[in-house]
Amino acid sequence: MRPLVVTTFTTLDGVAQAPGGPQEDPSGGFRWGGWLVPHADEAFGQQMDAWFAGAEDFLLGRRTYVIFAAHWPHVDAGEDPVAQALQTKTKHVASRTLTSLDWSTARLLGDDVPAAVRALKAADGGELQVHGSIGLVQTLLAEDLVDEIRTIVFPVTLGEGRRLFAEGTVPRTWQLLSSATTSTGALMCAHRRTGEVTTGSYALEDQA
């Protein structure tokens, strides 16, 4: 069985909507598209290159697929490891509205996304990576299909926008695998799912 790994950019208050530009996702009247860009640096780029290197193929939601398909096929893959991975590896797309895909090696998952993802995970091989795709990630979390979450948390608060974790997220405990900071104060972390949530109490025992 291969791991399903989610990579997401978030603000300090958990917003993951439209990090890369104003037109990425203006749904809901979102005003802050592109909030990540002023905080990108060399360490951020190097970390993304390293994470993309482990992908065998990709799992994308419709909106992220459309954004990626408009950009990454036009980037020189000889000079960009991320472009090389996205241009050559299979991209499995979850969509209720798309009926065909123009980008090479892109395939529709079908109507039953959780079942299709379970089948993909059951195969042998490397990482099945999800990038962006907030709605899809929330479905995968609700179905308890995510094995590892990689987040880059940027020093920004927005107070509005679509968030990574929503109602329906399965309670789980996660182990920190790695962490690093960038020159602009972004925190890059990887967490692996380890099991159920356990609780305790700091309340003083009754001394009576």
C-alpha positions in Angstrom: 0.0 0.0 0.0 1.3 3.4 -0.9 1.0 6.6 1.2 -1.4 9.4 0.4 0.4 12.7 1.2 -1.3 16.1 1.3 0.8 19.3 0.8 -1.0 22.6 1.6 0.0 26.2 2.1 -1.9 27.9 4.9 -2.0 31.1 6.9 -1.6 31.2 10.6 -5.4 31.1 11.0 -5.7 28.1 8.7 -6.8 29.7 5.4 -5.7 27.8 2.4 -7.6 29.6 -0.4 -5.8 31.1 -3.4 -2.3 31.4 -2.1 -0.7 31.9 -5.5 -2.6 34.7 -7.1 -5.8 36.9 -7.2 -7.5 34.8 -9.9 -6.8 31.3 -8.4 -10.0 31.1 -6.4 -12.0 34.3 -5.8 -15.1 32.3 -4.7 -17.0 33.7 -1.8 -15.7 37.2 -2.7 -12.2 36.2 -1.4 -10.1 39.4 -1.6 -6.6 38.1 -0.6 -5.5 35.9 -3.5 -1.7 35.7 -3.7 -1.1 36.1 0.0 1.8 33.6 -0.2 3.9 35.3 -2.9 5.6 38.0 -0.9 6.8 35.4 1.6 8.3 32.9 -0.9 12.1 32.4 -0.7 14.8 30.0 -1.8 14.2 27.6 1.2 10.6 27.4 0.3 11.4 26.5 -3.3 14.0 23.9 -2.2 11.5 22.2 0.1 8.9 22.0 -2.6 11.4 20.5 -5.0 12.3 17.9 -2.4 8.7 17.0 -1.6 7.7 16.7 -5.3 10.6 14.4 -5.9 8.9 11.6 -3.9 5.7 11.6 -6.0 4.8 8.6 -8.1 1.6 10.4 -9.2 -0.8 13.1 -8.2 -4.4 13.4 -7.0 -6.0 16.8 -7.8 -9.4 18.4 -7.3 -11.0 20.1 -10.3 -10.1 23.7 -9.4 -6.5 22.9 -8.7 -6.3 20.8 -11.9 -7.5 23.7 -14.0 -5.1 26.1 -12.3 -2.2 23.7 -12.8 -3.1 22.9 -16.4 -3.0 26.6 -17.3 0.5 27.1 -15.9 2.7 24.0 -15.5 2.7 22.7 -19.1 4.3 26.0 -20.2 7.2 25.9 -17.7 10.6 24.5 -18.9 10.7 21.1 -17.3 14.5 20.9 -17.8 15.0 23.7 -15.3 12.2 23.0 -12.9 11.8 19.7 -11.0 8.2 20.5 -10.1 7.3 21.1 -13.7 9.0 17.9 -14.7 7.0 15.9 -12.2 3.7 17.5 -13.1 4.2 17.2 -16.8 5.3 13.5 -16.8 3.5 11.7 -13.9 -0.1 10.6 -13.9 -2.6 13.1 -12.5 -5.8 11.6 -11.2 -8.5 14.3 -11.1 -11.7 14.3 -9.0 -14.5 16.3 -10.6 -18.2 16.2 -10.9 -18.3 18.5 -13.9 -15.4 17.8 -16.2 -16.0 15.1 -18.8 -12.6 15.1 -20.5 -9.0 16.3 -19.7 -6.6 17.8 -22.2 -3.4 17.6 -20.1 -1.3 14.6 -21.0 -1.3 11.8 -18.4 -4.4 13.3 -16.6 -7.3 10.9 -15.9 -10.7 11.4 -14.3 -11.3 9.4 -11.1 -15.0 8.7 -11.7 -18.1 9.3 -9.5 -17.0 7.4 -6.4 -13.9 9.3 -5.4 -13.3 7.6 -2.0 -13.5 4.2 -3.6 -11.2 5.2 -6.4 -8.6 6.6 -4.0 -8.7 3.5 -1.9 -7.9 1.5 -5.0 -5.0 3.8 -5.9 -3.7 3.5 -2.3 -3.9 -0.3 -2.4 -1.4 -0.5 -5.2 2.3 -0.8 -4.6 4.5 2.2 -5.4 5.5 5.6 -4.3 3.6 8.6 -2.9 0.2 9.6 -4.1 0.4 13.3 -3.6 -2.4 15.9 -3.3 -1.5 19.6 -3.8 -4.0 22.4 -3.1 -7.4 20.9 -3.8 -9.0 22.0 -0.5 -12.4 20.5 -1.1 -10.9 17.1 -2.1 -8.6 17.2 0.9 -11.5 17.7 3.2 -13.3 14.7 1.6 -10.1 12.6 2.1 -9.7 13.6 5.7 -13.4 12.8 6.4 -12.8 9.4 4.8 -9.7 8.9 6.9 -7.5 8.4 3.8 -4.7 10.8 4.5 -1.4 9.3 5.8 0.8 12.4 5.9 0.2 16.1 5.9 2.8 18.6 4.8 2.0 22.2 5.6 3.8 25.4 5.0 2.3 27.9 7.4 3.0 31.6 6.4 3.1 34.5 8.8 -0.3 35.9 7.6 -3.7 36.1 9.1 -6.8 36.8 7.0 -9.9 36.1 9.0 -11.8 34.8 6.0 -11.5 32.2 3.2 -11.6 28.4 2.8 -9.7 26.5 5.5 -7.7 23.3 5.3 -9.6 21.6 8.2 -13.4 21.7 8.2 -16.2 20.0 9.9 -16.1 16.3 9.3 -12.3 15.9 9.8 -11.7 12.6 11.6 -10.0 13.1 15.0 -6.5 11.7 14.8 -3.1 12.1 16.4 -0.2 13.1 14.1 3.6 12.7 14.6 5.9 15.5 13.6 8.4 14.1 11.1 10.3 17.2 10.1 10.2 21.0 10.5 12.1 24.0 9.2 11.7 27.7 8.9 12.3 30.0 6.0 13.9 33.4 5.9 10.5 35.1 5.8 9.2 33.2 8.8 7.2 30.4 7.1 7.1 27.1 9.0 7.5 24.0 6.9 6.3 20.8 8.6 5.5 17.2 7.8 3.2 15.2 10.1 2.4 11.4 9.8 -0.9 10.0 11.1 -0.3 7.8 14.1 -3.6 6.8 15.6 -6.6 7.8 17.7 -6.8 10.9 19.8 -6.2 10.4 23.5 -7.2 12.8 26.2 -6.2 13.7 29.8 -6.8 16.2 32.5 -4.9 18.7 34.5 -7.7 19.0 37.1 -6.6 18.5 40.7 -7.9 15.3 42.3 -10.5 15.7 45.0 -8.5 16.0 48.3 -11.5 15.5 50.5 
